[in-house]
Amino acid sequence: MSERLRATSAACERTRTPLPRNGRAFAVIILAAGLAGCETAPPAPIAGPDPSDPNVRTGAVSYTSTIAPYMRLRPAEPGEWRERNEQVTPRRP
């Protein structure tokens, strides 16, 4: 091997790291995700009764139609447009 090639090879070996910079970040993320899986279950809710208890009283359920005030307006007789426009305009004091 030439002297120049040896020097370049030695310099590369000194600066080489086990993982590239992006690889280190990836390893840290994987490690953190693995440790997060070891956490305990979250505590019961602080406010109100336990939602998994079937004996807990709940509020009444009622039905309200979303289209209750609907009225069919067809067929509607055509009217004078000026009269209809005056019907919907606000009154002046």
Helices and strands as residue ranges (DSSP letters): H 3-15, H 21-36, H 81-88
